[in-house]
Amino acid sequence: MNNRALVFGALAIAVAASLSCRKRGGHGDGDGVVQAPAEISFAPAGSNPPVVVTLNIGISENRPMADLTALYQKFVTVNQSVWNVTEGQVRIGRVRIRDNTNPGTNSQDYDNANFSDATVDIVAWQPADFNGPGISFVALPGGRNGRFMGIPTDVANTTLLHELGHFLFVLSWAPGPLLIDEYTSSPDDNGCIMELDYIPLRWCHTDNHLNQSSQPHSCWTQIRLDYPAFSYANFNTTPLPPPDPDVEYTDVP
């Protein structure tokens, strides 16, 4: 196993889709200036809301169109969750879904496959071909903009939202630059998507964060430090739903 990627993977340890993430290899400190590409798939540090991202999603094998549309529906749902937990400041504006992107691979092949210059941000494997790390993961470097997500096609919304917590933000506290998992050290907080409890869906703030060695302050405290234009009112929802992401399909015959 080489050291080229920092990996955060989600591991199911309970029926409620409890999560556990691990890191591997080297990592940066997240303090560098991130130059936004013309089309963003994540929120560069200092972004002004609303941030609207485009995600290029590949299904590893050649699958029927029904599988592509079913995967799109998962991103419709998680888009609503992202919009709520960011209090209307981040949403998915467009997804491009194509199949037959990495045929014959399984999820652990991410470390050997050439994802560093790929045109995808996310690859979805059939459940039988998803063998870790965890039940989903985010890795640096990789993907078209320097980060890569691997998921099974049957990924749960809470798991996908958790991984988007890693994927969307460029955060600066160690071990950065990805949002770290609070539950990697005790004590556990309640009601944070980066912890083990998800009702209501939210990141922690001062009202429900307990200082930990790996994360001395809350998710929202760090987000506000790295994204000064963002606001947080502790509503953890929005009065109106976001528009569904636009979608483009490429279905290999």
FENKADA-V198423 format. One record per residue. RES is the residue in three letters. OMEGA is omega in whole degrees, 0 to 359 (999 if undefined). Layout:
BEGIN
res=RES omega=OMEGA
res=RES omega=OMEGA
END
This chain:
BEGIN
res=MET omega=184
res=ASN omega=187
res=ASN omega=187
res=ARG omega=188
res=ALA omega=165
res=LEU omega=189
res=VAL omega=171
res=PHE omega=181
res=GLY omega=179
res=ALA omega=185
res=LEU omega=179
res=ALA omega=177
res=ILE omega=178
res=ALA omega=180
res=VAL omega=181
res=ALA omega=178
res=ALA omega=173
res=SER omega=191
res=LEU omega=170
res=SER omega=183
res=CYS omega=178
res=ARG omega=178
res=LYS omega=182
res=ARG omega=171
res=GLY omega=184
res=GLY omega=179
res=HIS omega=176
res=GLY omega=181
res=ASP omega=175
res=GLY omega=185
res=ASP omega=182
res=GLY omega=178
res=VAL omega=179
res=VAL omega=178
res=GLN omega=182
res=ALA omega=172
res=PRO omega=181
res=ALA omega=178
res=GLU omega=187
res=ILE omega=174
res=SER omega=177
res=PHE omega=184
res=ALA omega=176
res=PRO omega=180
res=ALA omega=180
res=GLY omega=181
res=SER omega=173
res=ASN omega=178
res=PRO omega=359
res=PRO omega=176
res=VAL omega=181
res=VAL omega=186
res=VAL omega=173
res=THR omega=181
res=LEU omega=172
res=ASN omega=189
res=ILE omega=178
res=GLY omega=168
res=ILE omega=192
res=SER omega=186
res=GLU omega=175
res=ASN omega=186
res=ARG omega=178
res=PRO omega=182
res=MET omega=180
res=ALA omega=179
res=ASP omega=178
res=LEU omega=181
res=THR omega=178
res=ALA omega=178
res=LEU omega=177
res=TYR omega=181
res=GLN omega=176
res=LYS omega=179
res=PHE omega=169
res=VAL omega=181
res=THR omega=183
res=VAL omega=174
res=ASN omega=177
res=GLN omega=179
res=SER omega=178
res=VAL omega=179
res=TRP omega=180
res=ASN omega=185
res=VAL omega=175
res=THR omega=180
res=GLU omega=174
res=GLY omega=184
res=GLN omega=177
res=VAL omega=173
res=ARG omega=176
res=ILE omega=183
res=GLY omega=183
res=ARG omega=169
res=VAL omega=173
res=ARG omega=184
res=ILE omega=176
res=ARG omega=181
res=ASP omega=177
res=ASN omega=184
res=THR omega=181
res=ASN omega=186
res=PRO omega=177
res=GLY omega=180
res=THR omega=166
res=ASN omega=190
res=SER omega=179
res=GLN omega=176
res=ASP omega=181
res=TYR omega=185
res=ASP omega=180
res=ASN omega=179
res=ALA omega=186
res=ASN omega=180
res=PHE omega=186
res=SER omega=178
res=ASP omega=182
res=ALA omega=178
res=THR omega=180
res=VAL omega=170
res=ASP omega=186
res=ILE omega=171
res=VAL omega=178
res=ALA omega=177
res=TRP omega=170
res=GLN omega=183
res=PRO omega=181
res=ALA omega=181
res=ASP omega=179
res=PHE omega=184
res=ASN omega=174
res=GLY omega=2
res=PRO omega=181
res=GLY omega=176
res=ILE omega=171
res=SER omega=183
res=PHE omega=170
res=VAL omega=183
res=ALA omega=171
res=LEU omega=350
res=PRO omega=178
res=GLY omega=180
res=GLY omega=185
res=ARG omega=181
res=ASN omega=173
res=GLY omega=176
res=ARG omega=188
res=PHE omega=177
res=MET omega=174
res=GLY omega=181
res=ILE omega=167
res=PRO omega=181
res=THR omega=178
res=ASP omega=183
res=VAL omega=177
res=ALA omega=181
res=ASN omega=181
res=THR omega=178
res=THR omega=181
res=LEU omega=178
res=LEU omega=176
res=HIS omega=182
res=GLU omega=176
res=LEU omega=171
res=GLY omega=175
res=HIS omega=193
res=PHE omega=193
res=LEU omega=192
res=PHE omega=175
res=VAL omega=186
res=LEU omega=196
res=SER omega=182
res=TRP omega=180
res=ALA omega=4
res=PRO omega=174
res=GLY omega=6
res=PRO omega=179
res=LEU omega=172
res=LEU omega=184
res=ILE omega=180
res=ASP omega=179
res=GLU omega=187
res=TYR omega=173
res=THR omega=175
res=SER omega=180
res=SER omega=0
res=PRO omega=179
res=ASP omega=172
res=ASP omega=178
res=ASN omega=170
res=GLY omega=177
res=CYS omega=182
res=ILE omega=176
res=MET omega=174
res=GLU omega=185
res=LEU omega=183
res=ASP omega=189
res=TYR omega=183
res=ILE omega=356
res=PRO omega=177
res=LEU omega=180
res=ARG omega=162
res=TRP omega=181
res=CYS omega=173
res=HIS omega=184
res=THR omega=182
res=ASP omega=183
res=ASN omega=179
res=HIS omega=173
res=LEU omega=185
res=ASN omega=180
res=GLN omega=182
res=SER omega=182
res=SER omega=184
res=GLN omega=188
res=PRO omega=175
res=HIS omega=192
res=SER omega=175
res=CYS omega=183
res=TRP omega=175
res=THR omega=182
res=GLN omega=178
res=ILE omega=180
res=ARG omega=177
res=LEU omega=183
res=ASP omega=180
res=TYR omega=186
res=PRO omega=180
res=ALA omega=177
res=PHE omega=176
res=SER omega=176
res=TYR omega=183
res=ALA omega=181
res=ASN omega=172
res=PHE omega=180
res=ASN omega=177
res=THR omega=177
res=THR omega=182
res=PRO omega=182
res=LEU omega=178
res=PRO omega=176
res=PRO omega=170
res=PRO omega=175
res=ASP omega=177
res=PRO omega=167
res=ASP omega=184
res=VAL omega=172
res=GLU omega=180
res=TYR omega=168
res=THR omega=183
res=ASP omega=180
res=VAL omega=182
res=PRO omega=999
END
